[in-house]
């Protein structure tokens, strides 16, 4: 009988303690900080431990800006948001933002602010802290992000953006390890901002930013790795510009000034529909196969006829684009496009050369990317090789 009574009392005490821990700060607890929320501009008190707050910041607000809305400065140790899809907590540490995975928040996000230990405003220590570091529901949040392990240092940077196909395709990024250390199964977060502009006059533009996506790098110093970002485009309908940022997660990146790269994808005209296999339709796989500089002259490109038919005095539409990027900023600062018809006469296996109209590049200030595309009025059996690009000078 006594044993049953003791068990009943223990059960009652556990239930009361659990209820108190979940109901939030008690009346005796003193706030240690406060946060001012936009619209309607309410101020919410924050107590020792972890506090659940429903945010009213606009979608895409940086976590750093949210933490800076808390006074006094330095009162927030970490901020957490539960990812229901992955069933885990995403965290932001003001002390280690470079290894945090909660980089932005959205309107009406429910987050937990875990406070640093300290006195309440005015210098009076809190009486009896009742808030606990366990969010409502009993799920323990992960530990605050840790700094990178010492000894692994690598300057990683996005060095190119390119389409895998035109006019419809996916965007790829090339990431370079500039050393000094090799990366083996190390993680980076990649963030993409896409700006899509219409072909109307005047054009209208729409921008969209995706969440940070984690990728694994295996790169020796000087090596590059290409990654499909999964962003789809249609260059027959819109102009595109992409800004890609790379952030090291479990190693030290000593140079962050080259962690972003911007490149424009200009519109290309859509190819004409294929001949459908009808009798009498000219059929040939025409491809752009090289871009080169003739000594002390201009930039030229080659078109090759892969057959099966010969082409004689056939009109082809060509578009060449040159993008200039300073080595110092890695951000394009000039774009030039030339377009128009050309006449080609080539038998299967033959190549014909054409002038882009661009002068040859001899400079240490800029790098250049030249892209040439063609569209034809006959049945082209392979449209994937109708676009070709090269860098001047070529990448290391």
Buried (B, 14 or more C-beta within 10 A) or exposed (E): EEEEEEEEEEEEEEEEEEEEBEEBBEEEBBBBBBBEBEEEEEEBBBBBBBBEBEBBBEEEBBBBEBBEBBBEEEBBBBBBBBEEEEEEBBBBBBBBBBBBBBBBBEBEBBBBBBBBEBEBBEEEEBEEBBBBBBBEEEEEBEEBBEEBEEEBBBBBBBBBBBBEEBBEBEBBBBBBBBBEBBBEEBBBBBBBBBBBBEEEEEEEEEEEBEEBEEBEBEBEBEBEBEBEBEBEBBBBBBBBBBBBBBBBBBBBBEEBEBBBBBBBBBBBEBBEEBBEEEEEEBBBBBBBEBBEBEEEEEBBBBBBBBBEBBBEEBEBBBBBBBBBBEEEEBEBEEEBEBEEEBEBEBEBEBEBEBBBEBEBBEEEEBBBBBBBBBBBEBBBEEBEBBBBBBBBEEEE
